[in-house]
């Protein structure tokens, strides 16, 4: 689901529309990440390795009875060297005092096997909740550098990563999730998610255009190599091979590195098509990672939070099963209807993170997304995942966009363009306007906290 999307048939009952898929594959293209840690055209280096250090806060002290001190003697009992009283009294009975805290991650003491232990479960401060140390990045200024990130995976199991164009003079960070189709059945062309990183220079990445409101920001580009709209954390067998759908957990790992690498005042999470869906789905975890002190903005380009009137329940069930969505964003949204999760996630973000600034761009009859969601409209019948996929009716799609605007118009901005086109942040960014308002102007308004609606 990038500028040209790649669609796949589904297999709720093991059936594949093998005669239809090849015609669609020939018509649609995909943008994705490299097989062995994208680095084509760059130095391909990785600075995301960790070195273990002792947490200065890890010195031992009195952890038991507050009246005791390190090395104190328990009369009639045993002497402990960690400041706690323990053992038994001289008559063999217990003395009633507490013993030492059981060693473990999160106790503030560097135990064997731990790289760090800062005594909290915040994974975004340089020491993860699993007591793994995360080294901050030190990218060169104003040039693209790609980083492999340990603990991530592309569709084929190779290491994923991201590229950074760092501006040391800006306190603002843009995180861009690339688009490029989806993979959820045996007809998936796995090589399509295997394209090396190419430094982006167009659209919202253009530093030379004064109309671009993020031209001076540090830019993070996340290639698309997971096939799960940056939403999954699951391993699933397709075409006889185990496939790794870890787009959501990859973003978590990226945040562990990024949040503590740069002093940040504002963060923009954005992306196109599959990356637009990914931006919406990852909004809560990005807002949580950066915290309330950082202004978080989400610009969803052509990945609208459509209801189950468009994304049929049978198709949503397939996404959840293959990609493991119940364990990612939906785990953070217990109130979400699992068969209407896109709409529920938008409600959740706006309710639980009222400080998040949200903007949605879409064409009113986006043919790529209507075709993609057509896998739940077999033979033109809603909630039929068995028949030949048929594009969602344009009217149903347009009505759903209107419903989104009506339901959230006071909190979320929208920019709608009449037509069947797809995405705007790369191609057409500076050329698209409605009613005298250009897309860059609208993006700037959303970043500034203005709720603005453009278009029909």
Secondary structure, DSSP 8 states (H G I E B T S, - for coil): --SS-------TTS---HHHHHHHHHH-------TTS--TTS-------------GGG-----S-TT--TT---TTSB--SSS--BSB-TTSSB----------TTSSS--TT-S---SS--TTSSB-TTS-B-------BTSEEEEE-TT---TTS---EEEEEB-TT--EEEEEE-------STT--GGGG--------SGGG-TT-TT-TTTTSEEEEE---SSSTT---EEEEETTEEEEE-HHHHHHHHHHHHTTTS--SEEEEEEETHHHHHHHHTHHHHHHHH-TTSEEEEEEES-----TTTS-HHHHHHHHHHHTGGGTGGGG-TTS-TTSHHHHHHHHHHHH-TT-EEEEEEETT-HHHHHHGGGGBGGG-TTB-SS------HHHHHHHHHHHHHHHTTTEEEEEESSS----SSTTTTT-EETTEEHHHHHHHHHTT---EE--
